[in-house]
Amino acid sequence: MNYKELAQSILQNVGGSGNVQNAIHCVTRLRLTLKNPSLADTEKVSNLEGVIKVANTAGQYQIIIFNDVGHVYKEFIKLTDISDGNSTINEVTDKSLKGYFNRFANLIVGIFAPIIPAIAACGMLKALLVLLPMFNLMAEDSQTYLLLKVISDAAFFFLPVLLAYTSAQKFGTNPMVSVALAGVLLHPNLTTMFNSGEAISFAGIPVMAVSYGTSVIPIILIIWFMSYIEKFADKVSPGPVKVFLKPLIVILIVAPIGLTVLGPLGMYLGAGLANGVLWVQDTVGWAAVMILAIIMPLIVMFGMHKVFYPVVIAALSNPGYETLVLTAMLASNYAQGAGSLAVYFKTKDPKLKQVALSGGISGLFGITEPALYGVHLKLKRTLVACMIGAGISGLFVGIMNVKAFAMVGPGVASMPIFVEKGSLNIMFAVIGALISVVVTFIAVYVIGFEDEKAAGKNEKADTKSAKSAIKVERKVIYSPIKGELIPLTKVNDKVFSEEVMGKGIAIKPAEGKVVAPFDGTVEMVFHTNHAIGLKSNLGVEVLIHIGIDTVNLNGQYFISRVKKGDQVKQGQLLIEFDLKSIQKAGYDTTTPVIITNSADYLEVLPQDEKIKPVSGQPLPLLTVL
């Protein structure tokens, strides 16, 4: 997700900066106070990539974005006159191992994802330039061909410049000064000095002769270092001369340290990364491709495939091809596409047919998410079939050492990325794709899957066994609050009432205490203490949200008795709140209790609404695997 572009699109479609009076964010929502709400185009905002839903309640225009809301918020306030310091809610930082990994993954994606179109375009052009002379469509010594070769090299040679800009976006530095620093690394005079063979030094400090064209890590380290120096320069630069003194201080400090320390260090790290990949392939050999092809759907499911960006781009820069990640994706993409098409031909459910056909076509063209989420994760057995097909195909392309020459999702339209002059590489890639398609197709028919339509016909016959399974596998959530139960559909907040965040029930509190509904772990306590996220020891994830729009109280009337990471026992006090004061302030105290991972379960069954629970007594938000 490009946070800046999403923020710009949101601002544009809510009536521009002049229509935004205030902006804050909570756990999942960007909350805007608009001067004239009628100027907002809700339909367009809802359709923006990254936006889950839009709710216009309690005088706020609420845009549900989920986990990335903090990033979008930061970019949004940069586009308005609103100061971050005036906002009432700050982003919550997850300091767990998972949180650190997620931030690292977000950093990698934020830096590398925006440059993929340029890398992909130049890579595909390189592949086409191999094909043109082979089919006698263009001579290799023609000026047109040579100019096209220059064009195809541009994104790779000036990779440090592209990365400088995207790194500036992630680290919050001046993008133009960042690009200028990349220019230092690529300056022709510096290259001439390096090529002279004479020792070079800066103020007596040796400068290692390094070719930074196509490099990846050095510029990222330099811009990261710059983010700290820029803050220092901003503090020491007087207002009247800040416009030139601040960037001058940055360049005079960062450029020399970049040339003497960070640049060479980055080159060593890049070489270590490349050598590490080569070591894996040398040690495990073809099995590395096969294993990666088998688990690729799981990697994509958790969004971890984007962490491979630096590895792939570094390999495409030097030695100029990649033999692990993109090759494994070749086997996996075709398998998922073929598996989805096999479901299309086999199923009798018209709705599943429609989803399987579109997922199958997109999978064969290198976009696997529709097939993965729409078909294979639901049917499960077909995912196993896809892994079998991908594994056998990965075994073949791994043994044949198939090379990819451009960073494009392998598929029908992008097969030229495997073209290599004077080599059978493309033929082996095509054979690998065919193996993946044929084996997966057969595997789906042999392993089979539970047809949803057929399952519906047999539902009555299986009622007894189904009830038995529910009884065995149910997980009971106890009431966290004493009060009156109401259906979630009657909550005065569309995000909860339409079950956007998950299924559950709501309670009108009779007292200001929230207790643990089960034995488990505190996953999140929001900054204002009005919401808490828990995970039971059996894996059920629950959000308890005290009141509607109570985030605007900024923590007033709420006291948390636990913190993130605490282990809690069922019935243990979690949060105390002043019920009467919150009601006097005009807020609805209805408290939704949401199973946020509802999709992991067959059903979430609420307790009878006529029952008035006491804290700690059973409230069967019943989840069945």
C-alpha positions as CSV (number, residue, x, y, z in Angstrom):
1,M,0.0,0.0,0.0
2,N,1.3,3.5,-0.9
3,Y,0.3,5.5,2.2
4,K,1.0,8.8,0.6
5,E,-1.1,8.1,-2.5
6,L,-4.0,6.8,-0.4
7,A,-3.9,9.8,1.8
8,Q,-3.9,12.1,-1.2
9,S,-6.9,10.2,-2.7
10,I,-8.8,10.4,0.5
11,L,-8.2,14.1,0.9
12,Q,-9.2,14.8,-2.7
13,N,-12.5,12.9,-2.3
14,V,-13.5,14.4,1.1
15,G,-13.5,17.9,-0.4
16,G,-9.8,18.9,-0.1
17,S,-7.8,20.3,2.8
18,G,-10.1,23.3,3.2
19,N,-13.0,20.9,4.1
20,V,-11.1,19.1,6.9
21,Q,-11.4,20.7,10.3
22,N,-9.7,18.0,12.3
23,A,-8.2,14.5,11.9
24,I,-7.3,11.8,14.4
25,H,-7.0,8.0,14.3
26,C,-7.8,5.1,16.5
27,V,-7.0,1.4,16.2
28,T,-8.6,0.9,12.8
29,R,-10.1,4.2,11.6
30,L,-9.0,7.6,10.2
31,R,-11.5,9.9,11.9
32,L,-12.2,13.2,10.1
33,T,-14.3,16.2,11.2
34,L,-15.5,17.8,8.0
35,K,-16.7,21.3,7.7
36,N,-19.2,20.3,5.0
37,P,-19.8,16.5,5.0
38,S,-21.9,16.7,1.8
39,L,-18.7,17.5,-0.2
40,A,-17.3,14.0,0.6
41,D,-17.8,11.4,-2.1
42,T,-18.3,8.3,0.1
43,E,-18.6,5.9,-2.8
44,K,-15.2,6.9,-4.2
45,V,-13.5,6.8,-0.8
46,S,-15.0,3.3,-0.1
47,N,-13.6,2.0,-3.4
48,L,-10.0,3.2,-2.8
49,E,-7.4,0.4,-2.5
50,G,-6.7,0.0,1.2
51,V,-10.0,1.3,2.5
52,I,-12.3,-1.4,4.0
53,K,-15.4,0.7,4.7
54,V,-16.6,4.3,5.4
55,A,-18.9,5.2,8.2
56,N,-20.3,8.7,8.8
57,T,-21.5,8.7,12.4
58,A,-21.4,10.9,15.5
59,G,-20.3,13.9,13.5
60,Q,-17.2,12.1,12.3
61,Y,-16.3,10.8,8.8
62,Q,-14.7,7.5,9.7
63,I,-12.6,5.7,7.2
64,I,-11.8,2.1,8.2
65,I,-8.2,1.1,7.1
66,F,-7.2,-1.4,9.9
67,N,-3.5,-2.0,10.6
68,D,-2.1,0.7,8.2
69,V,-4.2,3.5,9.6
70,G,-1.3,5.0,11.5
71,H,0.8,5.3,8.4
72,V,-2.0,6.8,6.3
73,Y,-2.7,9.3,9.1
74,K,0.9,10.5,9.1
75,E,0.8,11.1,5.4
76,F,-2.7,12.7,5.6
77,I,-1.8,15.4,8.2
78,K,1.3,16.3,6.0
79,L,-1.2,17.3,3.3
80,T,-3.3,19.5,5.6
81,D,-2.8,22.4,8.0
82,I,-3.5,20.1,10.9
83,S,-0.6,19.6,13.3
84,D,0.3,16.1,14.5
85,G,0.9,17.5,17.9
86,N,-2.7,18.7,18.1
87,S,-4.1,15.3,17.5
88,T,-5.6,13.5,20.4
89,I,-4.5,10.0,19.5
90,N,-1.1,8.6,18.7
91,E,-0.2,5.5,16.8
92,V,0.3,2.5,19.1
93,T,3.7,0.7,18.7
94,D,3.8,-3.0,18.9
95,K,7.1,-3.9,20.6
96,S,6.6,-7.7,20.3
97,L,8.8,-9.8,18.0
98,K,5.9,-9.9,15.6
99,G,5.5,-6.2,15.8
100,Y,9.2,-5.6,14.9
101,F,9.0,-8.1,12.0
102,N,5.9,-6.3,10.7
103,R,7.6,-3.0,10.9
104,F,10.6,-4.4,9.1
105,A,8.4,-5.9,6.4
106,N,6.5,-2.6,6.0
107,L,9.8,-0.8,5.7
108,I,11.0,-3.2,2.9
109,V,7.7,-3.0,1.1
110,G,7.5,0.8,1.4
111,I,11.0,1.2,-0.1
112,F,10.9,-1.4,-2.8
113,A,7.3,-1.7,-3.9
114,P,7.1,1.8,-5.6
115,I,10.1,1.1,-7.8
116,I,8.8,-2.3,-9.0
117,P,7.0,-0.8,-12.1
118,A,10.2,0.7,-13.3
119,I,12.3,-2.4,-12.6
120,A,9.6,-4.6,-14.2
121,A,9.3,-2.4,-17.3
122,C,13.1,-2.3,-17.9
123,G,13.4,-6.0,-17.2
124,M,10.7,-6.9,-19.7
125,L,12.4,-4.7,-22.3
126,K,15.7,-6.5,-21.7
127,A,13.9,-9.8,-22.4
128,L,12.3,-8.4,-25.6
129,L,15.8,-7.2,-26.7
130,V,17.0,-10.8,-26.6
131,L,14.0,-11.9,-28.7
132,L,14.2,-9.2,-31.4
133,P,17.5,-10.3,-33.0
134,M,16.6,-14.0,-32.6
135,F,13.6,-13.4,-34.9
136,N,15.5,-11.1,-37.2
137,L,13.3,-8.2,-36.2
138,M,16.2,-5.8,-35.4
139,A,19.9,-5.8,-35.7
140,E,22.0,-5.7,-32.5
141,D,24.3,-3.0,-33.9
142,S,21.4,-0.7,-35.1
143,Q,21.1,2.7,-33.3
144,T,17.5,1.9,-32.4
145,Y,18.5,-1.3,-30.7
146,L,21.4,0.4,-28.8
147,L,19.1,3.2,-27.6
148,L,16.5,0.7,-26.5
149,K,19.3,-1.1,-24.6
150,V,20.2,2.2,-22.8
151,I,16.5,2.6,-21.9
152,S,16.4,-1.0,-20.5
153,D,19.5,-0.3,-18.4
154,A,18.3,3.0,-16.9
155,A,16.3,1.8,-14.0
156,F,19.0,-0.6,-12.9
157,F,21.9,1.7,-13.3
158,F,20.1,4.6,-11.5
159,L,18.6,2.2,-8.9
160,P,20.3,4.2,-6.0
161,V,18.3,7.3,-7.2
162,L,15.0,5.4,-7.2
163,L,15.7,3.9,-3.8
164,A,16.8,7.3,-2.4
165,Y,13.4,8.8,-3.2
166,T,11.4,5.9,-1.8
167,S,13.7,5.6,1.3
168,A,13.1,9.3,1.9
169,Q,9.4,8.6,2.0
170,K,9.8,5.9,4.6
171,F,12.4,7.6,6.8
172,G,10.8,11.1,6.5
173,T,13.7,12.9,4.9
174,N,13.8,15.6,2.3
175,P,13.4,13.6,-1.0
176,M,15.3,16.0,-3.2
177,V,18.3,16.1,-0.8
178,S,18.1,12.3,-0.7
179,V,18.2,12.1,-4.5
180,A,21.2,14.5,-4.5
181,L,23.1,12.2,-2.2
182,A,22.4,9.3,-4.6
183,G,23.7,11.5,-7.3
184,V,27.0,11.8,-5.4
185,L,27.4,8.0,-5.6
186,L,26.8,7.9,-9.3
187,H,28.6,11.1,-10.3
188,P,30.8,10.5,-13.4
189,N,33.8,12.4,-11.9
190,L,33.7,10.1,-8.9
191,T,33.7,7.1,-11.2
192,T,36.7,8.5,-13.1
193,M,38.6,9.0,-9.8
194,F,37.8,5.4,-8.8
195,N,39.0,4.1,-12.2
196,S,42.2,6.1,-12.1
197,G,43.8,3.5,-9.8
198,E,45.1,6.1,-7.4
199,A,44.3,6.0,-3.7
200,I,41.5,8.4,-2.8
201,S,40.8,10.0,0.6
202,F,38.6,12.6,2.2
203,A,40.2,14.6,5.0
204,G,42.8,11.9,5.4
205,I,40.1,9.1,5.6
206,P,40.5,6.5,2.8
207,V,37.6,6.3,0.3
208,M,37.1,2.8,-1.0
209,A,36.8,2.6,-4.8
210,V,33.3,1.1,-5.3
211,S,30.9,1.1,-8.3
212,Y,27.5,2.1,-6.9
213,G,25.5,1.7,-10.1
214,T,22.8,-0.9,-9.6
215,S,23.6,-1.1,-5.9
216,V,20.8,-1.4,-3.3
217,I,21.8,-1.3,0.3
218,P,24.3,1.6,0.4
219,I,21.8,4.3,-0.4
220,I,19.2,2.9,2.0
221,L,21.8,3.1,4.9
222,I,22.8,6.6,3.8
223,I,19.2,7.9,3.8
224,W,18.5,6.2,7.2
225,F,21.6,8.0,8.6
226,M,20.4,11.2,7.0
227,S,17.0,11.0,8.8
228,Y,18.9,11.5,12.1
229,I,21.3,14.2,10.8
230,E,18.4,16.1,9.3
231,K,16.7,16.4,12.6
232,F,19.9,17.7,14.2
233,A,20.3,20.2,11.3
234,D,16.8,21.4,11.8
235,K,17.4,22.1,15.5
236,V,20.6,24.0,15.0
237,S,19.6,26.0,11.9
238,P,18.2,29.5,12.7
239,G,14.9,30.3,11.0
240,P,16.0,33.0,8.6
241,V,18.7,30.8,7.1
242,K,17.2,27.4,7.6
243,V,16.2,27.1,3.9
244,F,19.8,26.6,2.8
245,L,21.7,25.9,6.1
246,K,19.8,22.8,7.0
247,P,20.4,20.9,3.7
248,L,24.0,22.2,3.6
249,I,24.7,20.7,7.1
250,V,23.0,17.4,5.9
251,I,25.1,17.1,2.8
252,L,28.4,18.1,4.4
253,I,27.9,15.4,7.1
254,V,26.1,12.6,5.3
255,A,27.9,12.6,1.9
256,P,31.5,12.1,3.4
257,I,30.3,9.5,5.9
258,G,28.4,7.8,3.1
259,L,31.5,7.6,0.9
260,T,33.9,6.5,3.6
261,V,31.7,4.3,5.8
262,L,28.1,3.6,4.9
263,G,28.6,3.1,1.2
264,P,31.3,0.4,1.5
265,L,29.5,-1.2,4.4
266,G,26.3,-1.4,2.3
267,M,28.3,-3.0,-0.5
268,Y,29.7,-5.6,1.9
269,L,26.2,-6.3,3.2
270,G,24.8,-6.6,-0.3
271,A,27.6,-9.0,-1.2
272,G,26.8,-11.0,2.0
273,L,23.1,-11.1,1.1
274,A,23.9,-12.4,-2.4
275,N,26.5,-14.9,-1.1
276,G,23.9,-16.1,1.5
277,V,21.4,-16.8,-1.3
278,L,24.1,-18.6,-3.3
279,W,25.1,-20.6,-0.2
280,V,21.5,-21.7,0.3
281,Q,21.3,-22.8,-3.4
282,D,24.8,-24.5,-3.3
283,T,24.0,-26.2,0.0
284,V,20.4,-27.3,-0.6
285,G,20.6,-27.1,-4.4
286,W,17.4,-27.8,-6.4
287,A,15.6,-28.6,-3.2
288,A,15.6,-24.9,-2.2
289,V,13.4,-24.0,-5.2
290,M,11.2,-27.0,-4.6
291,I,10.6,-26.2,-0.9
292,L,10.0,-22.5,-1.7
293,A,7.5,-23.4,-4.4
294,I,5.6,-25.6,-2.0
295,I,5.3,-23.1,0.8
296,M,4.9,-20.0,-1.5
297,P,1.1,-19.9,-1.0
298,L,1.6,-19.7,2.8
299,I,4.2,-17.0,2.3
300,V,1.8,-15.0,0.1
301,M,-1.0,-15.6,2.6
302,F,1.0,-13.8,5.3
303,G,2.3,-11.1,3.0
304,M,5.9,-12.3,3.5
305,H,6.7,-12.6,-0.2
306,K,7.4,-8.9,-0.4
307,V,10.3,-9.3,2.0
308,F,12.1,-11.0,-0.9
309,Y,12.2,-7.8,-2.9
310,P,15.8,-6.8,-1.8
311,V,17.1,-10.3,-2.6
312,V,15.5,-10.4,-6.1
313,I,16.5,-6.8,-7.0
314,A,20.0,-7.3,-5.8
315,A,20.4,-10.5,-7.9
316,L,18.9,-8.9,-11.0
317,S,21.5,-6.1,-10.6
318,N,24.4,-8.5,-10.1
319,P,24.8,-11.1,-11.6
320,G,21.8,-10.0,-13.7
321,Y,19.5,-12.9,-13.1
322,E,17.7,-14.6,-10.2
323,T,17.3,-18.4,-9.8
324,L,15.4,-18.9,-6.5
325,V,12.4,-16.7,-5.7
326,L,11.0,-15.9,-9.2
327,T,11.6,-19.5,-10.3
328,A,9.7,-20.9,-7.3
329,M,6.9,-18.4,-8.1
330,L,6.8,-19.7,-11.6
331,A,5.9,-23.2,-10.3
332,S,3.5,-21.9,-7.6
333,N,1.6,-19.3,-9.8
334,Y,0.8,-21.9,-12.5
335,A,-0.2,-24.4,-9.9
336,Q,-2.7,-22.1,-8.1
337,G,-4.1,-21.0,-11.5
338,A,-4.5,-24.6,-12.7
339,G,-5.9,-25.7,-9.4
340,S,-8.6,-23.0,-9.5
341,L,-9.5,-24.0,-13.1
342,A,-9.8,-27.6,-12.1
343,V,-12.3,-26.6,-9.4
344,Y,-14.2,-24.7,-12.1
345,F,-14.6,-27.8,-14.2
346,K,-15.3,-30.1,-11.3
347,T,-17.7,-28.1,-9.0
348,K,-21.5,-28.0,-9.5
349,D,-21.8,-24.9,-7.4
350,P,-22.4,-21.9,-9.9
351,K,-21.1,-19.4,-7.4
352,L,-17.9,-21.3,-6.8
353,K,-17.6,-21.8,-10.6
354,Q,-17.5,-18.1,-11.1
355,V,-14.9,-17.4,-8.4
356,A,-12.8,-20.4,-9.6
357,L,-12.8,-19.2,-13.2
358,S,-11.6,-15.7,-12.5
359,G,-9.1,-16.9,-9.9
360,G,-7.8,-19.5,-12.4
361,I,-7.2,-17.0,-15.2
362,S,-5.6,-14.4,-12.9
363,G,-3.4,-17.1,-11.4
364,L,-2.1,-18.2,-14.7
365,F,-1.2,-14.6,-15.4
366,G,0.8,-14.3,-12.2
367,I,-1.8,-12.9,-9.8
368,T,-2.6,-15.7,-7.3
369,E,-4.5,-13.9,-4.5
370,P,-8.0,-14.4,-6.1
371,A,-7.4,-18.1,-6.4
372,L,-5.7,-18.4,-3.1
373,Y,-8.2,-16.5,-1.0
374,G,-11.3,-17.2,-3.1
375,V,-10.8,-20.9,-3.7
376,H,-7.9,-22.8,-2.1
377,L,-8.0,-21.5,1.4
378,K,-11.7,-22.2,1.5
379,L,-11.6,-25.7,0.1
380,K,-8.2,-26.6,1.7
381,R,-7.7,-29.9,-0.1
382,T,-7.1,-28.0,-3.4
383,L,-4.3,-26.1,-1.7
384,V,-2.6,-29.4,-1.0
385,A,-3.0,-30.3,-4.6
386,C,-1.5,-27.0,-5.6
387,M,1.5,-27.6,-3.3
388,I,2.0,-31.0,-4.9
389,G,2.0,-29.5,-8.4
390,A,4.2,-26.6,-7.4
391,G,6.7,-29.0,-5.7
392,I,7.1,-31.3,-8.7
393,S,7.5,-28.3,-11.0
394,G,9.9,-26.6,-8.5
395,L,12.0,-29.8,-8.5
396,F,12.3,-29.7,-12.3
397,V,13.1,-26.0,-12.7
398,G,15.4,-26.2,-9.7
399,I,17.4,-29.0,-11.3
400,M,17.5,-27.2,-14.6
401,N,18.6,-24.0,-12.8
402,V,16.0,-21.8,-14.6
403,K,16.9,-18.1,-14.5
404,A,14.6,-15.1,-14.4
405,F,15.8,-11.8,-15.8
406,A,13.1,-9.4,-14.7
407,M,11.1,-8.7,-11.5
408,V,7.6,-9.6,-12.8
409,G,5.2,-12.1,-11.4
410,P,5.8,-15.2,-13.6
411,G,2.8,-16.0,-15.7
412,V,1.5,-16.5,-19.3
413,A,2.1,-12.9,-20.4
414,S,5.5,-12.5,-18.6
415,M,7.3,-15.7,-19.8
416,P,9.8,-13.6,-21.8
417,I,11.5,-12.8,-18.5
418,F,13.0,-16.3,-18.8
419,V,14.5,-15.7,-22.3
420,E,18.3,-16.1,-22.4
421,K,20.3,-15.8,-25.6
422,G,21.8,-19.0,-26.8
423,S,20.2,-21.0,-23.9
424,L,17.3,-23.5,-23.4
425,N,16.3,-21.5,-20.3
426,I,12.9,-20.4,-21.7
427,M,12.1,-24.0,-22.9
428,F,12.8,-25.3,-19.4
429,A,10.6,-22.6,-17.9
430,V,7.8,-23.5,-20.2
431,I,8.1,-27.2,-19.4
432,G,8.1,-26.3,-15.7
433,A,4.9,-24.4,-16.2
434,L,3.3,-27.3,-18.0
435,I,4.3,-29.7,-15.3
436,S,2.8,-27.4,-12.7
437,V,-0.5,-27.1,-14.6
438,V,-0.9,-30.8,-15.5
439,V,0.1,-32.3,-12.1
440,T,-2.0,-29.8,-10.2
441,F,-5.0,-30.4,-12.4
442,I,-4.8,-34.2,-11.9
443,A,-4.1,-33.8,-8.1
444,V,-7.3,-31.7,-7.7
445,Y,-9.3,-34.5,-9.3
446,V,-7.6,-37.2,-7.4
447,I,-7.7,-35.5,-3.9
448,G,-11.0,-33.9,-4.6
449,F,-12.8,-31.3,-2.4
450,E,-16.1,-30.8,-0.7
451,D,-18.4,-29.2,-3.2
452,E,-20.3,-26.5,-1.4
453,K,-23.5,-27.2,-3.2
454,A,-23.3,-31.0,-2.5
455,A,-22.5,-30.2,1.1
456,G,-25.7,-28.2,1.3
457,K,-27.8,-31.1,0.0
458,N,-26.3,-33.4,2.6
459,E,-26.6,-30.9,5.5
460,K,-29.8,-32.5,7.0
461,A,-28.3,-36.0,6.8
462,D,-25.2,-34.8,8.6
463,T,-27.0,-32.8,11.3
464,K,-26.3,-35.3,14.1
465,S,-22.6,-35.5,13.4
466,A,-22.4,-31.8,12.9
467,K,-24.0,-31.1,16.2
468,S,-21.6,-33.6,17.8
469,A,-18.6,-31.7,16.2
470,I,-19.9,-28.4,17.5
471,K,-20.2,-29.8,20.9
472,V,-16.7,-31.1,20.9
473,E,-15.0,-28.0,19.3
474,R,-16.9,-25.1,20.8
475,K,-15.0,-22.4,22.6
476,V,-17.0,-20.4,25.2
477,I,-16.4,-16.7,25.7
478,Y,-17.5,-15.5,29.1
479,S,-19.2,-12.2,29.8
480,P,-16.6,-9.4,30.3
481,I,-19.3,-6.9,31.6
482,K,-22.4,-7.1,33.7
483,G,-25.4,-5.7,31.8
484,E,-28.0,-6.2,29.1
485,L,-27.3,-8.1,25.9
486,I,-28.3,-6.6,22.5
487,P,-27.7,-7.9,19.0
488,L,-24.7,-6.5,17.2
489,T,-26.9,-5.5,14.4
490,K,-28.6,-2.9,16.7
491,V,-25.4,-1.1,17.6
492,N,-25.4,2.5,16.5
493,D,-22.2,2.1,14.5
494,K,-22.2,0.6,11.0
495,V,-18.7,-0.8,11.4
496,F,-19.9,-3.0,14.3
497,S,-23.5,-3.5,13.2
498,E,-22.5,-4.7,9.7
499,E,-19.9,-7.0,11.2
500,V,-17.0,-5.4,9.3
501,M,-14.6,-6.3,12.1
502,G,-16.1,-9.6,12.9
503,K,-19.1,-11.3,14.5
504,G,-20.1,-11.0,18.1
505,I,-22.6,-9.4,20.5
506,A,-23.0,-6.1,22.4
507,I,-23.7,-5.3,26.1
508,K,-25.3,-2.2,27.6
509,P,-23.2,-2.0,30.8
510,A,-24.7,-1.9,34.3
511,E,-21.4,-1.2,35.9
512,G,-18.0,0.2,35.0
513,K,-15.8,-2.9,35.0
514,V,-14.4,-5.1,32.3
515,V,-13.0,-8.5,33.2
516,A,-11.2,-11.1,31.2
517,P,-13.7,-13.3,29.3
518,F,-11.2,-16.2,29.2
519,D,-7.7,-17.3,30.1
520,G,-5.3,-15.7,27.6
521,T,-3.0,-12.8,26.7
522,V,-3.5,-9.1,26.4
523,E,-2.7,-8.3,22.7
524,M,-3.5,-4.6,22.8
525,V,-4.6,-1.9,25.1
526,F,-5.4,1.2,23.2
527,H,-3.8,4.5,24.1
528,T,-7.1,5.9,25.5
529,N,-7.9,2.7,27.4
530,H,-11.4,2.5,25.8
531,A,-10.6,-0.6,23.9
532,I,-8.7,-3.8,24.6
533,G,-7.7,-6.8,22.4
534,L,-7.3,-10.3,23.9
535,K,-6.3,-13.7,22.6
536,S,-7.5,-16.8,24.4
537,N,-5.2,-19.8,25.0
538,L,-7.3,-21.6,22.5
539,G,-6.7,-19.0,19.8
540,V,-9.9,-16.9,19.9
541,E,-9.2,-13.2,19.3
542,V,-11.6,-10.7,21.0
543,L,-12.0,-6.9,20.9
544,I,-13.9,-5.3,23.7
545,H,-14.8,-1.7,22.7
546,I,-16.3,0.3,25.6
547,G,-18.9,2.6,24.1
548,I,-19.4,4.2,20.7
549,D,-17.0,7.0,19.7
550,T,-15.6,7.1,23.2
551,V,-12.1,7.5,21.6
552,N,-12.9,11.2,21.5
553,L,-12.8,11.3,25.3
554,N,-9.0,10.8,25.0
555,G,-8.8,8.5,27.9
556,Q,-10.9,10.5,30.3
557,Y,-13.0,8.2,32.6
558,F,-11.0,5.1,31.7
559,I,-8.3,3.3,33.8
560,S,-6.5,0.2,32.5
561,R,-5.4,-2.4,35.1
562,V,-3.4,-4.4,32.6
563,K,-0.9,-3.8,29.8
564,K,0.0,-5.4,26.5
565,G,1.6,-8.8,26.9
566,D,0.1,-9.6,30.3
567,Q,-1.3,-13.1,30.9
568,V,-4.8,-12.9,32.4
569,K,-7.2,-15.4,34.0
570,Q,-10.9,-15.5,33.3
571,G,-12.7,-13.0,35.6
572,Q,-9.6,-10.8,36.2
573,L,-10.2,-7.1,36.2
574,L,-8.9,-5.4,33.0
575,I,-10.4,-1.9,32.8
576,E,-12.5,0.3,35.0
577,F,-14.5,3.1,33.6
578,D,-16.8,5.8,35.0
579,L,-20.1,4.7,33.5
580,K,-22.2,7.7,34.6
581,S,-19.7,10.3,33.6
582,I,-19.4,8.9,30.1
583,Q,-23.2,8.9,29.8
584,K,-23.3,12.5,31.1
585,A,-20.8,13.4,28.4
586,G,-23.3,12.3,25.8
587,Y,-21.8,9.0,24.7
588,D,-23.5,5.7,24.0
589,T,-21.9,3.2,26.4
590,T,-23.0,0.1,24.4
591,T,-20.0,-2.2,24.4
592,P,-19.4,-4.5,21.4
593,V,-17.6,-7.7,22.1
594,I,-16.2,-8.8,18.7
595,I,-14.5,-12.1,17.6
596,T,-12.0,-10.4,15.3
597,N,-10.8,-13.7,13.8
598,S,-14.4,-14.8,13.0
599,A,-13.3,-16.0,9.6
600,D,-11.2,-18.7,11.2
601,Y,-14.4,-20.4,12.5
602,L,-17.5,-22.1,11.1
603,E,-19.9,-19.9,13.2
604,V,-20.1,-17.4,16.0
605,L,-23.3,-17.9,18.0
606,P,-24.5,-15.2,20.4
607,Q,-26.2,-15.9,23.7
608,D,-30.0,-15.4,24.1
609,E,-30.6,-11.7,24.3
610,K,-33.1,-12.2,27.2
611,I,-30.3,-13.2,29.5
612,K,-28.7,-10.5,31.6
613,P,-25.1,-11.6,32.2
614,V,-23.1,-11.0,35.3
615,S,-19.4,-10.3,34.8
616,G,-17.6,-13.7,34.4
617,Q,-20.7,-15.7,33.7
618,P,-20.9,-17.6,30.3
619,L,-21.6,-15.4,27.3
620,P,-21.4,-18.0,24.4
621,L,-20.0,-16.0,21.6
622,L,-19.6,-19.6,20.4
623,T,-16.9,-20.3,17.8
624,V,-16.8,-23.6,16.0
625,L,-13.7,-24.6,13.9
